[in-house]
Amino acid sequence: MTAAEMAAKRDTRVLTGVGVGALCASGTLHFWKKKRREAQPYRGAREEKRAFSDALLRARERTAVLARRTEDAAGEDAAAIFEIHDMLLADADFSEGVRRKIDGGKTAAKAVEAVAEEMAAVFEAMADEYFAARAADMRDVGSRVVDELLGGGGELPDGRVIIVADELTPSDTVAFDSDKVLGFVTFGGSVNSHTAILARALAIPALVRVGEISDEYDGAEALLDAENGTLTLFPTPDMLLKFATAESARRAEEQRLRALISLPAITRSGKKIGLFANIGGISGAEEAYRAGADGIGLFRSEFLFLGRDTLPSEEEQYQAYSRVARIMKDRGGPVVVRTLDAGSDKVVAVLAGEKEENPALGVRGIRLLLSHPDVLRTQLRALCRASAHGKIAIMLPMVVSVKEIVGAKEIFEGVRRELAAEGVPMAERIPFGVMIETPAAAIMARELAAEADFFSVGTNDLCQYTLAADRQNSALAHLSQSEADLECVFRLIKNAADAIHAHGDGKWIGICGELAADTALTARFLECGADELSVSPPFLLKLKEKIRLID
């Protein structure tokens, strides 16, 4: 569309998507497209493998550059994304898969694309959106190697623009000149992708899942409102004025909330509430620290296990756990690491058993770990070693009986004896807790409390199992949308809280599911006896503000 045609077609149009963060931007759209040279014909296995090895090395060097650039712009937390990328590039399964396809007659570029897509598909098939979003990282890694093989890139126009693309990778996001980019809009994508995480860390508004936009709007004026999930094409003067006013108010609110970072999460009556963060990998720890989290209430360890054909080693796990422990060391609260919660929608290929008709009620969580004690033992060794660097706490998922805790603790005590005999440093005491995410655990809480140091309520599964409503089924979402709907769940939580508190000895209960971030329910959680609330880092300050207003 020419400038004249665009000027004649200035009908305001509002597109909707899913916003990343709560920022806004006003500017012109620029449709981003990468360019690559045409692939060369197959040159023979030896030549293609040599080209792949050289490209892989350059891709890892490029990844290190991106990590340093990200750390300078957004901190070590955001840069950790590229450490994960480097692990993927160094993965033997990736390299061996590429070489096998080269032996089968594919060029290095085609082989890389095929293997990266196969590995990404493992993530994409998962119902859990967080883990499905890891598919984009695998594709980014593959694309980076192909760029080194074929050459690739693109150019930004003069001036500041809102980037529009089918999908953006973390590499693209960091490589853009931040002085030129006002925001991002993607046709697909996920709010949990590493690209979205980087956009938040870099304070760049983004909108994902808007559906395909015609490139006839390349150069069009637009308003990007990430908070409300909208992209307005050809906004009116009144809209632009409203945007400017709202942006000013947003900045004022942001400053007000930032002022709370150093203040405690304490009610008006003087009750101190632990305000912890949920994280899905190393990349969330510093964001939680910057937002004033007292500790980590849920560290999902699955990110180390998913999307690969081998189990992570003890050393690999130790490095991840100890790094987060060091980041949070001076905050007072623990880093609560949930042992591998595989099964259901989070499938670890090397542990997958027979297909289950109802995997949500199948071999998952602690059930899977007790059937693979060597996997649990390796993870517990890594966690015990990491406890030398900060306050590590261990939490078991999907517990329904005392015998499951006892079985896991027997392995835990055996691991501690082994490490002590080896002279490995570790904390004198490592708290051992249980997730309350089944009605069985809530009902048997008094017996479980005798074995556990703490409870943490996983509201997602507790609601699902109590209400007999699949949490992935949007048609049933109305069953848990109000405090009245959740009365049965609150009663179970109170039963668990009374049970753990009856044992004294500093035992506590927290809430770590999605409902913990719903400030309309905060007072009720505290009435039930919650000592701690754990939410995603972006929700920490608003939740702290709410807590400080409760009597």
C-alpha positions as CSV (number, residue, x, y, z in Angstrom):
1,M,0.0,0.0,0.0
2,T,1.4,3.4,-1.0
3,A,1.5,6.4,1.4
4,A,-1.4,8.0,-0.6
5,E,-3.5,4.8,-0.5
6,M,-2.8,4.4,3.2
7,A,-3.8,8.0,3.9
8,A,-7.1,7.4,2.0
9,K,-7.8,4.2,4.0
10,R,-7.6,5.5,7.6
11,D,-10.6,3.6,9.0
12,T,-9.8,2.9,12.7
13,R,-9.6,-0.8,13.3
14,V,-9.0,-2.6,16.7
15,L,-7.3,-6.0,16.8
16,T,-7.1,-8.1,19.9
17,G,-4.5,-10.5,21.3
18,V,-2.8,-11.4,24.5
19,G,-0.8,-8.7,26.1
20,V,2.7,-9.1,27.6
21,G,3.1,-6.8,30.6
22,A,1.1,-3.7,31.1
23,L,2.9,-1.2,28.8
24,C,1.7,0.8,25.8
25,A,3.3,2.3,22.7
26,S,2.3,4.6,19.9
27,G,4.1,4.5,16.5
28,T,4.2,3.1,13.0
29,L,4.1,-0.6,12.2
30,H,7.1,-2.4,10.5
31,F,6.6,-5.9,9.2
32,W,9.8,-7.9,10.0
33,K,11.0,-10.6,7.7
34,K,14.3,-12.4,7.8
35,K,16.2,-13.0,4.6
36,R,18.3,-16.0,3.8
37,R,20.4,-17.2,0.9
38,E,19.2,-20.2,-1.1
39,A,20.4,-23.5,0.3
40,Q,23.2,-25.1,-1.7
41,P,22.9,-28.7,-3.1
42,Y,24.0,-31.6,-1.0
43,R,27.8,-31.7,-1.0
44,G,28.3,-35.1,0.6
45,A,28.1,-36.2,4.2
46,R,31.7,-35.3,5.2
47,E,31.4,-31.7,3.8
48,E,27.9,-31.2,5.2
49,K,29.0,-32.4,8.7
50,R,32.0,-30.1,8.6
51,A,29.8,-27.2,7.7
52,F,27.4,-28.1,10.5
53,S,30.2,-28.3,13.1
54,D,31.6,-24.9,12.1
55,A,28.1,-23.3,12.1
56,L,27.3,-24.9,15.5
57,L,30.5,-23.4,17.0
58,R,29.7,-19.9,15.5
59,A,26.1,-20.2,16.8
60,R,27.4,-20.9,20.3
61,E,29.7,-17.9,20.1
62,R,26.8,-15.8,18.9
63,T,24.7,-17.0,21.8
64,A,27.4,-15.9,24.2
65,V,27.3,-12.4,22.6
66,L,23.6,-12.3,23.0
67,A,23.8,-13.3,26.6
68,R,26.3,-10.5,27.4
69,R,24.2,-8.0,25.6
70,T,21.1,-9.1,27.5
71,E,22.8,-9.0,30.8
72,D,23.9,-5.4,30.2
73,A,20.4,-4.4,29.2
74,A,18.2,-6.4,31.4
75,G,20.3,-8.2,34.0
76,E,21.7,-11.7,34.6
77,D,18.2,-13.2,35.1
78,A,17.1,-12.4,31.5
79,A,20.5,-13.4,30.1
80,A,20.0,-16.9,31.7
81,I,17.6,-17.6,28.8
82,F,20.7,-17.8,26.5
83,E,22.4,-20.2,28.9
84,I,19.5,-22.5,28.3
85,H,19.9,-22.0,24.5
86,D,23.6,-22.9,24.8
87,M,22.6,-26.1,26.6
88,L,20.3,-26.9,23.7
89,L,23.1,-26.2,21.2
90,A,25.5,-28.4,23.2
91,D,22.9,-31.2,23.5
92,A,24.4,-34.4,22.1
93,D,20.9,-35.6,21.0
94,F,20.6,-32.4,18.8
95,S,24.0,-32.9,17.1
96,E,23.6,-36.6,16.6
97,G,20.1,-36.2,15.2
98,V,21.5,-33.7,12.6
99,R,24.4,-35.9,11.7
100,R,22.0,-38.9,11.2
101,K,19.9,-36.9,8.8
102,I,23.0,-35.7,6.9
103,D,24.0,-39.3,6.5
104,G,20.5,-39.9,5.1
105,G,21.1,-37.3,2.4
106,K,19.9,-34.0,3.8
107,T,22.0,-30.9,3.6
108,A,23.2,-29.5,6.9
109,A,20.6,-26.7,6.9
110,K,17.7,-29.0,6.1
111,A,18.9,-31.5,8.7
112,V,19.1,-28.8,11.4
113,E,15.6,-27.5,10.5
114,A,14.2,-31.0,10.7
115,V,15.7,-32.0,14.1
116,A,14.9,-28.6,15.7
117,E,11.3,-29.0,14.6
118,E,11.1,-32.6,15.9
119,M,12.4,-31.5,19.3
120,A,10.2,-28.4,19.4
121,A,7.2,-30.7,18.6
122,V,7.8,-32.5,21.9
123,F,7.2,-29.3,23.8
124,E,4.4,-28.0,21.6
125,A,2.3,-31.2,22.2
126,M,2.1,-30.4,25.9
127,A,-1.1,-29.0,27.3
128,D,0.7,-26.9,29.9
129,E,1.2,-23.5,28.2
130,Y,4.5,-22.7,30.0
131,F,6.2,-25.8,28.7
132,A,4.6,-25.7,25.3
133,A,6.2,-22.2,24.9
134,R,9.6,-23.8,25.1
135,A,9.1,-25.0,21.5
136,A,9.9,-21.5,20.4
137,D,13.3,-21.7,22.1
138,M,14.2,-24.9,20.2
139,R,13.2,-23.3,16.9
140,D,15.3,-20.3,17.8
141,V,18.3,-22.4,18.4
142,G,17.8,-24.3,15.1
143,S,17.3,-21.0,13.2
144,R,20.5,-19.6,14.7
145,V,22.5,-22.5,13.3
146,V,20.8,-22.3,9.9
147,D,21.6,-18.5,9.8
148,E,25.2,-19.4,10.3
149,L,25.0,-21.9,7.5
150,L,23.1,-19.8,5.0
151,G,23.4,-16.3,6.3
152,G,20.3,-14.4,7.5
153,G,19.1,-11.1,8.8
154,G,17.0,-8.1,8.2
155,E,17.0,-4.3,8.5
156,L,14.9,-1.8,10.4
157,P,13.8,1.5,8.8
158,D,14.7,4.9,10.1
159,G,12.8,6.1,13.1
160,R,11.1,4.2,15.9
161,V,8.6,1.4,15.0
162,I,6.4,-1.3,16.4
163,I,7.6,-4.7,15.0
164,V,5.0,-7.0,13.5
165,A,6.0,-10.6,12.7
166,D,4.6,-14.1,12.5
167,E,6.7,-15.0,15.5
168,L,9.8,-13.5,17.1
169,T,12.6,-15.4,18.7
170,P,14.6,-14.4,21.8
171,S,17.6,-13.9,19.4
172,D,15.6,-11.4,17.3
173,T,14.3,-9.6,20.3
174,V,17.7,-9.0,21.8
175,A,19.4,-8.2,18.4
176,F,17.0,-5.4,17.6
177,D,18.3,-1.8,18.3
178,S,16.3,-0.9,21.4
179,D,16.4,2.8,20.5
180,K,14.4,1.9,17.4
181,V,11.8,-0.6,18.7
182,L,8.7,0.6,20.5
183,G,6.9,-2.7,20.8
184,F,6.3,-6.2,19.4
185,V,3.2,-7.7,17.8
186,T,3.1,-11.4,16.8
187,F,0.5,-13.4,15.0
188,G,1.2,-16.4,17.3
189,G,3.4,-16.9,20.3
190,S,2.8,-17.2,24.0
191,V,3.0,-15.0,27.1
192,N,5.2,-17.6,28.7
193,S,7.7,-17.7,25.8
194,H,11.3,-16.6,26.4
195,T,10.6,-13.9,23.9
196,A,7.8,-12.6,26.1
197,I,10.0,-12.9,29.2
198,L,12.7,-10.8,27.4
199,A,10.1,-8.2,26.3
200,R,9.1,-7.8,30.0
201,A,12.6,-7.6,31.2
202,L,13.5,-5.0,28.5
203,A,10.3,-3.1,29.4
204,I,9.0,-3.4,25.8
205,P,5.2,-3.7,25.3
206,A,4.2,-6.8,23.3
207,L,1.0,-8.4,22.0
208,V,0.9,-12.1,21.0
209,R,-1.8,-14.2,19.3
210,V,-3.4,-11.5,17.3
211,G,-3.8,-13.7,14.2
212,E,-2.4,-12.9,10.8
213,I,-2.3,-9.2,9.9
214,S,-2.1,-8.2,6.2
215,D,1.2,-6.5,5.3
216,E,-0.7,-3.8,3.6
217,Y,-0.6,-2.2,7.0
218,D,3.2,-1.9,6.9
219,G,3.9,1.7,7.9
220,A,0.4,2.3,9.4
221,E,0.0,4.4,12.6
222,A,-1.0,2.2,15.6
223,L,-1.5,2.1,19.3
224,L,-0.3,-1.0,21.1
225,D,-1.9,-1.5,24.5
226,A,-0.4,-4.6,26.1
227,E,-2.4,-4.2,29.3
228,N,-5.7,-4.5,27.5
229,G,-4.5,-6.7,24.7
230,T,-5.3,-4.5,21.8
231,L,-3.7,-3.0,18.7
232,T,-5.5,0.0,17.2
233,L,-4.8,0.8,13.6
234,F,-5.1,4.4,12.5
235,P,-6.1,5.8,16.0
236,T,-8.2,9.0,16.1
237,P,-6.8,12.2,17.8
238,D,-9.1,11.5,20.8
239,M,-7.6,8.0,21.1
240,L,-4.1,9.4,21.0
241,L,-5.0,11.9,23.8
242,K,-6.5,9.1,25.9
243,F,-3.4,7.0,25.3
244,A,-1.1,9.8,26.5
245,T,-3.3,10.3,29.7
246,A,-3.4,6.6,30.4
247,E,0.3,6.3,29.9
248,S,1.0,9.1,32.4
249,A,-1.3,7.4,34.9
250,R,0.4,4.0,34.4
251,R,3.8,5.5,35.0
252,A,2.6,7.1,38.2
253,E,1.1,3.7,39.4
254,E,4.4,2.0,38.5
255,Q,6.3,4.4,40.6
256,R,3.8,3.9,43.5
257,L,4.2,0.1,43.4
258,R,8.0,0.3,43.1
259,A,8.0,2.2,46.3
260,L,6.7,-0.9,48.0
261,I,9.7,-3.1,47.1
262,S,11.6,-2.5,50.3
263,L,8.5,-2.7,52.6
264,P,7.3,-5.9,54.2
265,A,4.2,-7.8,53.2
266,I,2.4,-7.2,56.5
267,T,-1.3,-6.7,57.3
268,R,-2.6,-3.7,59.2
269,S,-3.0,-5.9,62.3
270,G,0.7,-6.7,62.1
271,K,0.7,-10.2,60.6
272,K,3.7,-10.8,58.4
273,I,3.0,-12.8,55.3
274,G,5.7,-14.5,53.3
275,L,5.6,-13.1,49.8
276,F,7.3,-15.6,47.5
277,A,7.6,-16.1,43.7
278,N,6.7,-18.9,41.3
279,I,9.4,-19.5,38.7
280,G,9.9,-22.0,35.9
281,G,13.6,-21.9,35.6
282,I,16.7,-19.8,36.4
283,S,15.4,-16.9,34.4
284,G,12.7,-16.0,36.9
285,A,14.9,-15.8,40.0
286,E,16.4,-12.3,39.5
287,E,13.0,-10.9,38.3
288,A,11.6,-12.2,41.6
289,Y,14.5,-10.7,43.5
290,R,14.1,-7.3,41.8
291,A,10.4,-7.3,42.6
292,G,11.1,-7.8,46.3
293,A,10.2,-11.5,46.8
294,D,11.0,-12.9,50.2
295,G,11.8,-16.3,48.6
296,I,10.8,-18.8,45.9
297,G,7.6,-20.6,46.8
298,L,7.6,-22.8,43.7
299,F,10.6,-23.6,41.6
300,R,9.4,-25.9,38.8
301,S,12.2,-28.3,38.1
302,E,10.6,-29.7,35.0
303,F,12.4,-27.3,32.7
304,L,15.6,-29.4,33.2
305,F,13.8,-32.6,32.1
306,L,11.5,-31.8,29.2
307,G,12.3,-31.8,25.5
308,R,15.2,-34.1,25.6
309,D,16.0,-37.8,25.2
310,T,18.3,-38.1,28.2
311,L,17.8,-37.2,31.9
312,P,19.7,-34.2,33.3
313,S,22.8,-35.2,35.3
314,E,23.2,-34.5,38.9
315,E,25.8,-31.8,38.1
316,E,23.5,-30.0,35.6
317,Q,20.7,-30.0,38.2
318,Y,23.0,-28.8,41.0
319,Q,24.2,-25.9,38.9
320,A,20.6,-24.7,38.3
321,Y,19.4,-25.1,41.9
322,S,22.5,-23.6,43.4
323,R,22.4,-20.6,41.2
324,V,18.8,-19.7,42.2
325,A,19.8,-20.4,45.9
326,R,22.6,-17.9,45.6
327,I,20.4,-15.2,44.0
328,M,17.8,-15.4,46.8
329,K,20.3,-16.1,49.6
330,D,19.9,-12.7,51.5
331,R,16.1,-12.5,51.3
332,G,15.4,-14.7,54.3
333,G,12.9,-17.1,52.7
334,P,13.7,-20.5,51.2
335,V,13.9,-21.6,47.6
336,V,11.2,-24.3,47.5
337,V,12.0,-26.7,44.7
338,R,9.3,-29.0,43.6
339,T,10.7,-32.4,42.7
340,L,10.0,-33.5,39.1
341,D,6.2,-33.2,38.4
342,A,6.1,-35.2,35.2
343,G,3.2,-37.1,33.9
344,S,-0.2,-35.9,32.7
345,D,0.5,-33.1,30.2
346,K,4.3,-32.8,31.1
347,V,5.8,-35.9,29.4
348,V,9.5,-36.8,30.0
349,A,10.3,-39.0,27.0
350,V,12.7,-41.3,28.8
351,L,10.2,-41.9,31.6
352,A,7.0,-42.2,29.6
353,G,5.1,-45.4,30.1
354,E,2.1,-46.8,28.4
355,K,-0.5,-44.3,27.2
356,E,-3.0,-43.5,29.9
357,E,-6.7,-43.0,29.2
358,N,-6.8,-40.3,31.9
359,P,-3.3,-39.0,32.5
360,A,-4.4,-36.3,35.0
361,L,-5.3,-39.2,37.3
362,G,-2.4,-41.4,36.2
363,V,1.2,-42.0,37.0
364,R,2.4,-38.5,37.7
365,G,4.3,-36.5,40.4
366,I,5.5,-38.5,43.4
367,R,3.9,-41.7,41.9
368,L,6.2,-41.5,38.9
369,L,9.3,-40.7,41.0
370,L,8.8,-43.5,43.5
371,S,8.5,-45.9,40.5
372,H,11.9,-44.5,39.3
373,P,13.8,-44.1,42.6
374,D,17.1,-43.5,40.8
375,V,15.7,-40.3,39.2
376,L,14.5,-39.1,42.6
377,R,17.8,-40.0,44.2
378,T,19.8,-38.0,41.6
379,Q,17.5,-35.0,42.0
380,L,17.8,-35.1,45.8
381,R,21.6,-35.4,45.7
382,A,21.7,-32.2,43.5
383,L,19.3,-30.4,45.9
384,C,21.3,-31.4,49.0
385,R,24.5,-30.1,47.4
386,A,22.8,-26.9,46.4
387,S,21.7,-26.3,50.0
388,A,25.2,-25.3,50.8
389,H,24.6,-22.1,48.8
390,G,21.3,-20.9,50.2
391,K,18.0,-22.0,51.8
392,I,16.8,-24.9,49.8
393,A,13.5,-26.6,50.7
394,I,12.2,-29.7,48.9
395,M,8.5,-30.2,48.0
396,L,6.8,-33.4,46.8
397,P,3.9,-33.1,44.2
398,M,0.7,-35.0,44.0
399,V,0.9,-36.7,47.4
400,V,-2.2,-38.6,48.6
401,S,-0.8,-40.7,51.4
402,V,1.7,-40.8,54.3
403,K,3.5,-43.8,52.8
404,E,4.5,-41.7,49.8
405,I,6.2,-39.1,52.0
406,V,7.8,-41.8,54.1
407,G,9.1,-43.5,50.9
408,A,10.6,-40.3,49.6
409,K,12.1,-39.3,52.9
410,E,13.8,-42.7,53.2
411,I,15.6,-42.0,49.9
412,F,16.3,-38.4,51.1
413,E,18.0,-39.6,54.3
414,G,20.0,-42.2,52.4
415,V,21.2,-39.5,50.1
416,R,22.2,-37.3,53.0
417,R,24.2,-40.1,54.5
418,E,26.0,-40.8,51.2
419,L,27.0,-37.1,50.8
420,A,28.1,-36.8,54.4
421,A,30.3,-39.8,53.9
422,E,31.8,-38.2,50.7
423,G,32.5,-35.0,52.6
424,V,30.2,-33.0,50.5
425,P,29.0,-29.7,52.2
426,M,25.3,-29.2,52.6
427,A,22.9,-27.5,55.0
428,E,22.4,-29.1,58.4
429,R,18.6,-29.0,57.9
430,I,16.7,-29.1,54.7
431,P,12.9,-28.6,55.1
432,F,10.8,-31.3,53.4
433,G,7.3,-30.4,52.3
434,V,4.2,-31.6,50.6
435,M,1.9,-30.0,48.0
436,I,-1.8,-30.0,48.9
437,E,-3.3,-30.4,45.5
438,T,-5.6,-33.4,46.0
439,P,-8.7,-33.6,48.2
440,A,-7.1,-36.7,49.7
441,A,-4.1,-34.7,50.9
442,A,-6.3,-32.0,52.4
443,I,-8.5,-34.5,54.2
444,M,-5.5,-36.4,55.5
445,A,-3.6,-33.3,56.4
446,R,-3.2,-34.0,60.1
447,E,-1.4,-37.3,59.3
448,L,0.7,-35.7,56.6
449,A,1.7,-32.8,58.8
450,A,3.4,-35.2,61.2
451,E,5.9,-36.0,58.4
452,A,6.1,-32.7,56.6
453,D,7.8,-29.4,57.5
454,F,5.4,-27.3,55.4
455,F,2.5,-27.5,53.1
456,S,2.0,-25.6,49.8
457,V,-1.5,-25.5,48.2
458,G,-1.5,-26.0,44.4
459,T,-4.9,-24.4,43.7
460,N,-4.9,-25.3,40.0
461,D,-5.1,-29.1,40.7
462,L,-6.9,-28.8,44.0
463,C,-9.8,-26.9,42.2
464,Q,-9.7,-29.4,39.3
465,Y,-10.0,-32.5,41.5
466,T,-12.4,-31.0,44.0
467,L,-14.8,-29.6,41.5
468,A,-14.3,-32.5,39.0
469,A,-13.6,-29.9,36.3
470,D,-10.7,-30.2,33.9
471,R,-8.7,-27.0,34.3
472,Q,-7.9,-27.0,30.6
473,N,-11.6,-26.9,29.7
474,S,-12.6,-23.3,29.2
475,A,-16.3,-24.3,29.2
476,L,-15.9,-25.2,32.9
477,A,-14.0,-22.1,34.0
478,H,-17.2,-20.6,35.4
479,L,-17.1,-23.2,38.2
480,S,-14.2,-21.5,39.9
481,Q,-14.7,-17.8,39.1
482,S,-15.9,-16.5,42.5
483,E,-15.3,-16.9,46.2
484,A,-18.7,-18.6,46.6
485,D,-17.9,-21.1,43.9
486,L,-14.6,-22.0,45.7
487,E,-16.1,-22.5,49.2
488,C,-15.4,-26.2,49.1
489,V,-11.8,-25.5,48.2
490,F,-11.4,-23.0,51.0
491,R,-12.7,-25.5,53.5
492,L,-10.1,-28.0,52.4
493,I,-7.3,-25.3,52.6
494,K,-8.4,-24.4,56.2
495,N,-8.4,-28.0,57.2
496,A,-4.8,-28.3,55.9
497,A,-3.8,-25.1,57.6
498,D,-5.2,-26.1,61.0
499,A,-3.4,-29.5,60.7
500,I,0.0,-28.1,60.0
501,H,-0.2,-25.3,62.5
502,A,-1.3,-27.8,65.2
503,H,2.1,-29.4,65.1
504,G,3.9,-26.1,65.8
505,D,7.7,-26.2,65.4
506,G,7.6,-23.4,62.9
507,K,5.6,-25.4,60.4
508,W,3.7,-23.3,57.8
509,I,1.4,-23.4,54.8
510,G,1.5,-21.4,51.6
511,I,-0.6,-21.0,48.5
512,C,1.3,-21.3,45.2
513,G,-1.4,-21.8,42.5
514,E,-2.8,-19.2,40.1
515,L,-5.5,-18.1,42.5
516,A,-2.8,-16.8,44.9
517,A,-2.5,-13.8,42.4
518,D,-6.2,-13.0,42.6
519,T,-6.3,-10.1,45.0
520,A,-10.1,-10.5,45.4
521,L,-9.3,-13.8,47.2
522,T,-6.3,-12.6,49.3
523,A,-8.2,-11.9,52.5
524,R,-9.9,-15.2,52.3
525,F,-6.6,-17.1,51.9
526,L,-5.3,-15.4,55.0
527,E,-8.5,-16.2,56.9
528,C,-8.0,-19.8,56.0
529,G,-4.6,-19.6,57.7
530,A,-2.1,-19.1,54.9
531,D,1.3,-17.9,56.1
532,E,2.7,-17.4,52.6
533,L,1.5,-16.6,49.1
534,S,3.6,-17.4,46.0
535,V,2.8,-15.8,42.6
536,S,4.6,-15.0,39.3
537,P,7.0,-12.1,39.7
538,P,4.9,-9.5,37.8
539,F,2.1,-9.9,40.4
540,L,4.3,-9.5,43.5
541,L,3.9,-5.8,44.1
542,K,0.2,-5.6,43.6
543,L,-0.3,-8.5,45.9
544,K,2.0,-6.8,48.5
545,E,-0.1,-3.7,48.2
546,K,-3.3,-5.7,48.8
547,I,-1.8,-7.5,51.9
548,R,-0.8,-4.2,53.5
549,L,-4.5,-3.0,53.2
550,I,-6.0,-6.1,55.0
551,D,-6.9,-5.7,58.6
